[in-house]
Amino acid sequence: MTEQRQLRIGVIGCGVGMLHLQGFAGNPRAEVVAIAGLDEERCHELAKQFGVPNVYRDYQELIADPAVEAVTVAVPNILHFPVALAALEAGKHVMVEKPLAPTSQEGQKIIDAAYRASRVLGVVFNRRGRHDVQIVKREVERGNLGEIYHARAFWMRRSGIPGLGTWFTSKEMAGGGPLIDLGVHVIDMALWVLGNPTARCVSATTYAKLGPKGRGQWQGGRFTIAPGKVYEVEDFATAFIRFDSDLTLQVDAAWAAYTGHGDDFGLSLLGDNGGAEIHAKDYAQTGTLRFFGEIDGMPTVTEPRLLERHGHGEVFRQFIESVLDGTPMSPSGEEGLDRVRLIEAIYRSAELGREVEVGELDHGTQSAAGEEVRR
Ligand SMILES: NC(=O)c1ccc[n+]([C@@H]2O[C@H](COP(=O)([O-])OP(=O)(O)OC[C@H]3O[C@@H](n4cnc5c(N)ncnc54)[C@H](O)[C@@H]3O)[C@@H](O)[C@H]2O)c1
């Protein structure tokens, strides 16, 4: 049954949390009643800007607020697990920023907690809200490209290490570098568009060539630099993934590399009846999609006219509908876990210098089999 009331939401984290506030601002079914963050000045500024009545410091204070029914989690990756767990155990519905967690073990525990609490769990794969991605998904589902046999997903930055020396470049706190930070977005884009095929094995390599030299810092961004701190993660990852079917996927993700890309991501699909290419330069939302086909043996290129969308707004709309109307949650916690498992396999392959099975890393902590997390 559709509930026509507003969902009372708490946003945890005031960095990208700003995009959460923007995403909810346009939604008449959302009321952000609290935000939390350790950077108090910024949190108070955001509260003022978006008319949020309560500002907390630590996430536990926000979770203890009985007025909050659902939380969004926008804190450093290492905190996704404790924050999501605490929120679910307190009976809140939860939307976690990508990646679901730095490890699949933690991701699995979050899913199990959502199941136990019978609460909605979603992951912020906001690129799914893009018009180009949605059109490609629809064309694939309609079979218009034929059988897709190869895909390429990439996110390449010329100079875009966020917060050199901060939590972003700590293996323990982030779980990895651009692969888990940016690669996770484009891996999700590819897998979602392709109907969530099952990855079988991976061959990958990671590099750290610029970060350890203190090069490649994000230019002009909100991120601080902590000089002298060790750079522990990769700055470029490349992976070749085989699926249960004939499908293969090439993934490249760089925070910093000497390349013509500025801050570009994209997805190419090769089908036996047509192809599609998304290339978003510097976060462009229009002029980014082309389809390739043929008419009477003549090659064709089609460029749909695209609309701009607020990606966070789109996935939060689905979250609110899932909580209030009981519709299935997409992007779901399970999809978030699937992407983390694949990323773990990529890191493992890079570490071992050989191809690995994706299942090799399973920790045997399957969720309650056959019983669905409410999503
Ligand atoms: N979907 C996207 O497009 C996107 C973009 C950027 C970041 N992210 C994700 O969002 C998350 C946060 O990234 P960021 O760039 O905002 O990082 P950030 O370092 O800029 O901000 C982290 C925020 O978490 C808060 N925080 C830390 N510990 C806390 C605690 N104990 N209680 C309450 N708040 C606490 C900090 O005060 C800060 O406000 C990461 O998981 C990142 O991967 C997603």
The ligand as an SDF file (V2000), in Angstrom:
LIG
                    3D

 44 48  0  0  0  0  0  0  0  0999 V2000
   28.4380    8.1290   -4.7440 N   0  0  0  0  0  0  0  0  0  0  0  0
   29.3410    9.0610   -4.9820 C   0  0  0  0  0  0  0  0  0  0  0  0
   29.3260    9.7070   -6.0270 O   0  0  0  0  0  0  0  0  0  0  0  0
   30.3990    9.3380   -3.9440 C   0  0  0  0  0  0  0  0  0  0  0  0
   31.2440   10.4530   -4.0800 C   0  0  0  0  0  0  0  0  0  0  0  0
   32.1950   10.6700   -3.0910 C   0  0  0  0  0  0  0  0  0  0  0  0
   32.3050    9.8070   -2.0100 C   0  0  0  0  0  0  0  0  0  0  0  0
   31.4690    8.7300   -1.9240 N   0  0  0  0  0  0  0  0  0  0  0  0
   31.5390    7.8190   -0.7600 C   0  0  0  0  0  0  0  0  0  0  0  0
   31.0480    8.5080    0.3770 O   0  0  0  0  0  0  0  0  0  0  0  0
   31.7750    8.1380    1.5450 C   0  0  0  0  0  0  0  0  0  0  0  0
   32.3400    9.3970    2.1920 C   0  0  0  0  0  0  0  0  0  0  0  0
   33.2250   10.0220    1.2870 O   0  0  0  0  0  0  0  0  0  0  0  0
   33.5270   11.5950    1.3950 P   0  0  0  0  0  0  0  0  0  0  0  0
   34.1990   11.9670    0.1250 O   0  0  0  0  0  0  0  0  0  0  0  0
   32.3080   12.3110    1.7920 O   0  0  0  0  0  0  0  0  0  0  0  0
   34.5920   11.5920    2.5980 O   0  0  0  0  0  0  0  0  0  0  0  0
   34.9620   12.8300    3.5440 P   0  0  0  0  0  0  0  0  0  0  0  0
   36.1960   12.4210    4.2650 O   0  0  0  0  0  0  0  0  0  0  0  0
   34.9410   14.0920    2.7470 O   0  0  0  0  0  0  0  0  0  0  0  0
   33.7420   12.9450    4.5640 O   0  0  0  0  0  0  0  0  0  0  0  0
   33.5000   11.9480    5.5330 C   0  0  0  0  0  0  0  0  0  0  0  0
   32.4630   12.4540    6.5120 C   0  0  0  0  0  0  0  0  0  0  0  0
   32.2580   11.4360    7.5040 O   0  0  0  0  0  0  0  0  0  0  0  0
   32.2090   12.0730    8.7670 C   0  0  0  0  0  0  0  0  0  0  0  0
   32.5310   11.1440    9.8580 N   0  0  0  0  0  0  0  0  0  0  0  0
   33.6880   10.4760   10.0880 C   0  0  0  0  0  0  0  0  0  0  0  0
   33.5940    9.7800   11.2420 N   0  0  0  0  0  0  0  0  0  0  0  0
   32.3510   10.0100   11.7320 C   0  0  0  0  0  0  0  0  0  0  0  0
   31.6460    9.6040   12.9100 C   0  0  0  0  0  0  0  0  0  0  0  0
   32.2150    8.7920   13.8160 N   0  0  0  0  0  0  0  0  0  0  0  0
   30.3800   10.0340   13.0970 N   0  0  0  0  0  0  0  0  0  0  0  0
   29.8030   10.8720   12.2130 C   0  0  0  0  0  0  0  0  0  0  0  0
   30.4140   11.2920   11.0790 N   0  0  0  0  0  0  0  0  0  0  0  0
   31.6680   10.8750   10.8520 C   0  0  0  0  0  0  0  0  0  0  0  0
   33.2250   13.1770    8.6480 C   0  0  0  0  0  0  0  0  0  0  0  0
   33.0590   14.1310    9.7010 O   0  0  0  0  0  0  0  0  0  0  0  0
   32.8870   13.7260    7.2660 C   0  0  0  0  0  0  0  0  0  0  0  0
   31.8010   14.6010    7.3480 O   0  0  0  0  0  0  0  0  0  0  0  0
   32.8220    7.1380    1.0930 C   0  0  0  0  0  0  0  0  0  0  0  0
   32.3440    5.8500    1.3260 O   0  0  0  0  0  0  0  0  0  0  0  0
   32.9440    7.3680   -0.4030 C   0  0  0  0  0  0  0  0  0  0  0  0
   33.2850    6.1970   -1.1080 O   0  0  0  0  0  0  0  0  0  0  0  0
   30.5250    8.5040   -2.8520 C   0  0  0  0  0  0  0  0  0  0  0  0
  1  2  1  0
  2  3  2  0
  2  4  1  0
  4  5  1  0
  4 44  2  0
  5  6  2  0
  6  7  1  0
  7  8  2  0
  8  9  1  0
  8 44  1  0
  9 10  1  0
  9 42  1  0
 10 11  1  0
 11 12  1  0
 11 40  1  0
 12 13  1  0
 13 14  1  0
 14 15  2  0
 14 16  1  0
 14 17  1  0
 17 18  1  0
 18 19  2  0
 18 20  1  0
 18 21  1  0
 21 22  1  0
 22 23  1  0
 23 24  1  0
 23 38  1  0
 24 25  1  0
 25 26  1  0
 25 36  1  0
 26 27  1  0
 26 35  1  0
 27 28  2  0
 28 29  1  0
 29 30  1  0
 29 35  2  0
 30 31  1  0
 30 32  2  0
 32 33  1  0
 33 34  2  0
 34 35  1  0
 36 37  1  0
 36 38  1  0
 38 39  1  0
 40 41  1  0
 40 42  1  0
 42 43  1  0
M  CHG  2   8   1  16  -1
M  END
$$$$
